[in-house]
């Protein structure tokens, strides 16, 4: 499981919930879930996750980076 998928699991949120709340395509989120590096995450995805979690994109990015450093 990659960092993005682990983050969503940790936050108890699904790709479907993000897609429904923001209008971003589930296929876009699915590709992010298969990415091997956080470098490939787009600002669009970070903003969608942040909006759904009521956080800033910066907070989401910081949390993702911290999670990736625990490996």
ChimeraX commands (.cxc) that place a marker at each C-alpha (Angstrom):
marker #1 position 0.00,0.00,0.00 radius 0.5
marker #1 position 1.47,3.36,-0.95 radius 0.5
marker #1 position 1.63,6.45,1.24 radius 0.5
marker #1 position -1.43,8.09,-0.29 radius 0.5
marker #1 position -3.59,4.99,0.27 radius 0.5
marker #1 position -2.29,4.60,3.82 radius 0.5
marker #1 position -3.08,8.26,4.49 radius 0.5
marker #1 position -6.68,7.86,3.32 radius 0.5
marker #1 position -7.05,4.75,5.49 radius 0.5
marker #1 position -5.54,6.56,8.47 radius 0.5
marker #1 position -7.95,9.48,7.97 radius 0.5
marker #1 position -10.88,7.04,7.61 radius 0.5
marker #1 position -11.91,8.43,4.25 radius 0.5
marker #1 position -12.44,6.75,0.88 radius 0.5
marker #1 position -11.69,7.82,-2.65 radius 0.5
marker #1 position -15.44,7.71,-3.28 radius 0.5
marker #1 position -16.09,10.23,-0.48 radius 0.5
marker #1 position -13.47,12.58,-1.89 radius 0.5
marker #1 position -14.88,12.27,-5.40 radius 0.5
marker #1 position -18.42,12.88,-4.20 radius 0.5
marker #1 position -17.45,15.91,-2.08 radius 0.5
marker #1 position -15.26,17.59,-4.69 radius 0.5
marker #1 position -16.28,16.35,-8.14 radius 0.5
marker #1 position -12.82,14.99,-8.89 radius 0.5
marker #1 position -12.94,11.77,-10.90 radius 0.5
marker #1 position -12.49,8.54,-8.98 radius 0.5
marker #1 position -10.12,7.36,-11.72 radius 0.5
marker #1 position -7.83,10.29,-10.92 radius 0.5
marker #1 position -7.80,9.29,-7.26 radius 0.5
marker #1 position -7.25,5.66,-8.21 radius 0.5
marker #1 position -4.13,6.60,-10.18 radius 0.5
marker #1 position -2.85,8.51,-7.14 radius 0.5
marker #1 position -3.45,5.41,-5.04 radius 0.5
marker #1 position -1.18,3.44,-7.35 radius 0.5
marker #1 position 1.60,6.04,-7.47 radius 0.5
marker #1 position 4.92,4.94,-6.09 radius 0.5
marker #1 position 6.00,8.43,-5.04 radius 0.5
marker #1 position 4.37,11.49,-3.52 radius 0.5
marker #1 position 6.12,13.52,-6.21 radius 0.5
marker #1 position 3.43,12.49,-8.66 radius 0.5
marker #1 position 0.51,13.82,-6.60 radius 0.5
marker #1 position -1.00,16.89,-8.19 radius 0.5
marker #1 position -2.18,20.02,-6.45 radius 0.5
marker #1 position -5.67,19.10,-7.66 radius 0.5
marker #1 position -5.57,15.89,-5.62 radius 0.5
marker #1 position -4.12,17.59,-2.55 radius 0.5
marker #1 position -6.82,20.26,-2.72 radius 0.5
marker #1 position -9.58,17.66,-3.08 radius 0.5
marker #1 position -8.35,15.66,-0.09 radius 0.5
marker #1 position -7.90,18.84,1.96 radius 0.5
marker #1 position -11.38,20.09,1.12 radius 0.5
marker #1 position -12.94,16.78,2.11 radius 0.5
marker #1 position -11.01,16.64,5.39 radius 0.5
marker #1 position -11.55,20.35,6.16 radius 0.5
marker #1 position -7.81,20.97,6.18 radius 0.5
marker #1 position -5.45,23.07,4.12 radius 0.5
marker #1 position -3.52,21.50,1.25 radius 0.5
marker #1 position -0.36,22.33,3.19 radius 0.5
marker #1 position -1.55,20.35,6.20 radius 0.5
marker #1 position -2.36,17.36,4.01 radius 0.5
marker #1 position 1.03,17.54,2.30 radius 0.5
marker #1 position 2.84,17.81,5.65 radius 0.5
marker #1 position 0.94,14.80,6.98 radius 0.5
marker #1 position 1.66,12.79,3.82 radius 0.5
marker #1 position 5.37,13.63,4.04 radius 0.5
marker #1 position 5.49,12.68,7.71 radius 0.5
marker #1 position 3.76,9.39,6.94 radius 0.5
marker #1 position 6.16,8.64,4.10 radius 0.5
marker #1 position 9.13,9.28,6.40 radius 0.5
marker #1 position 7.92,6.61,8.84 radius 0.5
marker #1 position 8.74,3.87,6.31 radius 0.5
marker link #1:1,2 radius 0.2
marker link #1:2,3 radius 0.2
marker link #1:3,4 radius 0.2
marker link #1:4,5 radius 0.2
marker link #1:5,6 radius 0.2
marker link #1:6,7 radius 0.2
marker link #1:7,8 radius 0.2
marker link #1:8,9 radius 0.2
marker link #1:9,10 radius 0.2
marker link #1:10,11 radius 0.2
marker link #1:11,12 radius 0.2
marker link #1:12,13 radius 0.2
marker link #1:13,14 radius 0.2
marker link #1:14,15 radius 0.2
marker link #1:15,16 radius 0.2
marker link #1:16,17 radius 0.2
marker link #1:17,18 radius 0.2
marker link #1:18,19 radius 0.2
marker link #1:19,20 radius 0.2
marker link #1:20,21 radius 0.2
marker link #1:21,22 radius 0.2
marker link #1:22,23 radius 0.2
marker link #1:23,24 radius 0.2
marker link #1:24,25 radius 0.2
marker link #1:25,26 radius 0.2
marker link #1:26,27 radius 0.2
marker link #1:27,28 radius 0.2
marker link #1:28,29 radius 0.2
marker link #1:29,30 radius 0.2
marker link #1:30,31 radius 0.2
marker link #1:31,32 radius 0.2
marker link #1:32,33 radius 0.2
marker link #1:33,34 radius 0.2
marker link #1:34,35 radius 0.2
marker link #1:35,36 radius 0.2
marker link #1:36,37 radius 0.2
marker link #1:37,38 radius 0.2
marker link #1:38,39 radius 0.2
marker link #1:39,40 radius 0.2
marker link #1:40,41 radius 0.2
marker link #1:41,42 radius 0.2
marker link #1:42,43 radius 0.2
marker link #1:43,44 radius 0.2
marker link #1:44,45 radius 0.2
marker link #1:45,46 radius 0.2
marker link #1:46,47 radius 0.2
marker link #1:47,48 radius 0.2
marker link #1:48,49 radius 0.2
marker link #1:49,50 radius 0.2
marker link #1:50,51 radius 0.2
marker link #1:51,52 radius 0.2
marker link #1:52,53 radius 0.2
marker link #1:53,54 radius 0.2
marker link #1:54,55 radius 0.2
marker link #1:55,56 radius 0.2
marker link #1:56,57 radius 0.2
marker link #1:57,58 radius 0.2
marker link #1:58,59 radius 0.2
marker link #1:59,60 radius 0.2
marker link #1:60,61 radius 0.2
marker link #1:61,62 radius 0.2
marker link #1:62,63 radius 0.2
marker link #1:63,64 radius 0.2
marker link #1:64,65 radius 0.2
marker link #1:65,66 radius 0.2
marker link #1:66,67 radius 0.2
marker link #1:67,68 radius 0.2
marker link #1:68,69 radius 0.2
marker link #1:69,70 radius 0.2
marker link #1:70,71 radius 0.2
view
